Amino acid sequence: MKLMLKGLLLGAVLTIGTLPAAANSLSAPFKPPASAPLVVVAEDKTTESGCKISVDFGPEHACSPGSVIWTRTMTYAEAQRAGIRDYVILTDDSVQNKALEDELASRVSARIHGTGVYPAACQETLGRWINGRYRFSTGWEVAYQLFYKIEGTCRVYGVTDQTRTDGTAGITWNSSCTDAESAVNRRCNFWNQPINGNWTAMKPEQDSFIMRQYRHSTSTYLHSAYGFYYFD
């Protein structure tokens, strides 16, 4: 599959502007542009972030791989030397850059976590609470609460969430997103809200389906962290 993104490559190798089937790799031969571009890289840092999760206020346990993705900006040469596989080349458009970064983080999480097709029928659930927390590369911690219900058709509805930090200021809750039938149908609410040690109000999010992705994005200067949960 090839994907054009306004003439820029999303984790691509070889040809700028295309996404080969075996994309997101710097291990293949690659001739970088002469301008030595800046890139945003994405790495699975579920373990390093100390990610923990609990269901319905039960005991905490470690998050599954792909639950926390860190992104940061560096040059292509630095990414190559570090052996980082997943990246996007930055443009002069900050809005487009953010969209590319979000999509990169989602793809990396889905590739690591794995995705499945939701079943034909599900047990109706009138409410499920998810409590998650993770750290930035700076050591600052973010916590979030996610609530949702499940229909017998496996539709996830009544989705709400809220977030706070460990008391640290200077962190922004960028957005919360849910996947519908597929990642192509992702729906996002862009909150762009500074957060601190107090819980925000519960925010309504879009409906989804079992096995689909919930994404929670927070950031500080030049550092972003993406928390992922897959509805079950």
C-alpha positions in Angstrom: 0.0 0.0 0.0 1.2 3.5 -0.8 0.0 6.6 0.8 0.6 10.2 -0.4 0.8 12.8 2.4 1.2 16.1 0.6 4.5 15.1 -0.9 6.0 14.2 2.5 6.9 10.8 3.9 5.3 9.2 6.9 7.9 6.8 8.4 8.9 6.0 4.8 12.0 4.6 3.3 13.5 5.1 -0.1 11.1 7.4 -1.8 9.9 10.7 -0.4 6.1 11.0 -0.6 5.2 7.3 -0.5 4.5 4.8 2.3 5.8 1.4 1.2 4.1 -1.8 2.6 7.1 -2.3 4.9 7.2 1.3 6.1 8.5 2.8 9.4 12.0 1.5 9.1 15.3 3.3 8.9 17.2 0.0 8.5 16.7 -0.1 4.7 19.0 1.9 2.4 17.8 5.5 2.5 19.2 8.6 0.8 18.1 11.6 3.0 17.3 15.0 1.5 20.3 17.3 1.3 18.7 19.7 3.7 19.1 17.2 6.6 15.5 17.5 7.8 14.1 17.6 11.3 11.9 14.6 12.2 9.6 13.6 14.9 10.3 10.1 16.2 8.0 7.7 18.1 9.1 5.0 20.6 7.2 2.5 22.7 8.1 3.5 26.3 5.4 1.6 28.1 7.9 0.0 30.5 10.1 3.1 30.9 7.1 5.3 31.7 6.0 3.1 34.6 2.6 2.7 33.0 0.0 1.3 35.3 -3.7 0.6 34.8 -6.7 -0.7 36.8 -10.2 -1.8 35.8 -13.2 -0.8 37.9 -10.9 0.5 40.7 -9.3 -3.0 41.1 -5.6 -3.6 41.7 -3.1 -1.9 39.4 -1.1 -3.9 36.9 1.4 -3.1 34.3 0.1 -1.8 30.9 0.4 -3.9 27.8 3.1 -3.1 25.2 2.1 -0.2 23.0 0.2 1.6 25.8 2.6 4.6 26.0 4.4 6.2 23.1 6.9 9.0 23.5 7.6 11.4 20.7 10.3 14.0 20.3 12.0 16.1 17.7 15.6 15.4 16.3 17.4 15.4 13.0 17.1 12.6 10.6 20.8 11.8 11.2 20.3 11.6 14.9 17.4 9.2 14.5 19.5 7.1 12.1 22.4 6.9 14.6 20.0 5.9 17.4 18.4 3.2 15.2 14.9 4.6 15.7 12.5 3.0 13.3 9.5 5.3 13.3 9.5 8.9 12.3 7.9 11.6 10.2 9.7 14.4 8.4 8.6 17.8 9.7 7.1 20.5 7.3 6.7 24.2 7.6 3.0 23.7 8.7 2.7 23.2 12.4 -0.9 22.0 12.2 0.1 19.3 9.6 3.1 18.4 11.7 0.9 17.7 14.7 -1.5 15.6 12.7 1.4 13.5 11.3 2.8 13.1 14.8 -0.5 11.9 16.2 -1.0 9.4 13.3 2.6 8.1 13.8 2.0 7.5 17.5 -1.3 5.7 16.8 0.3 3.5 14.1 3.2 2.5 16.3 0.9 1.6 19.2 -1.4 -0.4 17.0 1.5 -2.3 15.4 3.0 -3.2 18.8 -0.3 -3.9 20.7 -1.9 -5.6 17.8 -5.5 -5.1 16.7 -8.4 -7.4 16.2 -11.9 -7.5 14.6 -14.6 -7.0 17.2 -16.9 -9.9 17.7 -20.4 -10.2 16.3 -21.9 -10.0 19.8 -20.7 -8.7 23.2 -22.0 -8.9 26.8 -23.8 -5.6 27.6 -21.9 -3.6 30.2 -23.5 -0.6 31.8 -20.3 0.9 33.0 -16.5 0.3 33.1 -13.9 2.5 34.7 -10.3 2.5 33.5 -7.6 4.3 35.6 -4.3 4.8 34.0 -1.1 6.7 34.7 2.3 7.1 33.0 5.4 9.3 33.2 7.0 11.6 30.7 10.7 11.3 29.8 11.1 14.2 32.2 9.7 12.1 35.1 6.5 14.0 35.4 3.4 11.8 35.8 0.0 12.1 34.1 -3.1 10.2 35.3 -6.4 9.7 33.5 -9.8 8.1 34.1 -11.8 6.7 31.3 -15.5 5.6 31.6 -17.5 3.8 28.9 -20.4 1.4 28.3 -20.8 -1.5 25.9 -23.8 -2.6 23.9 -24.6 -6.1 22.9 -23.7 -5.1 19.4 -20.2 -4.3 20.7 -20.6 -0.6 20.2 -18.8 1.4 22.9 -20.8 4.5 24.0 -21.1 7.0 26.8 -17.3 7.5 26.7 -16.0 10.2 29.0 -12.5 10.9 30.4 -10.6 13.3 32.6 -7.0 13.9 33.5 -4.5 15.5 35.9 -0.8 15.6 36.7 1.1 14.6 39.8 1.0 18.3 40.7 3.4 19.5 38.0 2.3 22.5 36.0 3.3 23.2 32.3 1.7 20.1 30.9 -1.1 20.4 28.3 -3.9 17.9 27.6 -3.9 18.1 23.8 -6.7 15.7 22.8 -8.6 12.5 23.3 -9.5 10.3 20.3 -11.4 7.1 19.7 -11.5 4.8 16.6 -14.8 3.9 15.1 -14.8 1.1 12.5 -11.2 1.7 11.7 -8.4 4.2 12.2 -9.6 6.0 9.1 -12.8 6.9 11.1 -10.9 8.3 14.1 -12.8 11.0 16.0 -10.8 13.4 18.1 -11.7 16.2 20.5 -8.9 18.8 20.7 -8.9 20.1 24.3 -5.6 22.0 24.4 -6.1 22.5 28.1 -3.4 23.1 30.7 -3.6 20.6 33.5 -2.2 20.3 37.0 -2.7 18.3 40.1 -6.5 18.7 40.0 -8.8 16.5 37.9 -10.3 18.2 35.0 -14.1 17.9 34.4 -15.2 14.7 32.7 -15.2 15.3 29.0 -17.5 13.6 26.5 -15.7 11.5 23.8 -16.9 9.8 20.6 -18.5 6.4 20.4 -16.3 3.5 19.3 -16.3 -0.3 19.2 -14.7 -3.2 21.2 -11.0 -3.8 20.2 -10.7 -0.2 19.0 -8.2 2.4 20.1 -8.6 5.2 22.7 -5.8 7.8 22.6 -5.0 10.4 25.2 -2.3 12.9 24.3 -0.4 15.3 26.6 2.7 17.4 26.0 5.3 19.7 27.4 7.8 21.7 25.3 9.2 19.5 22.6 8.0 16.3 24.4 4.7 14.5 23.9 3.3 11.4 25.5 0.5 9.3 24.2 -1.5 7.0 26.4 -3.4 4.2 24.6 -6.2 1.9 25.8 -8.0 -0.7 23.6 -11.6 -1.1 24.6 -12.5 -4.6 25.9 
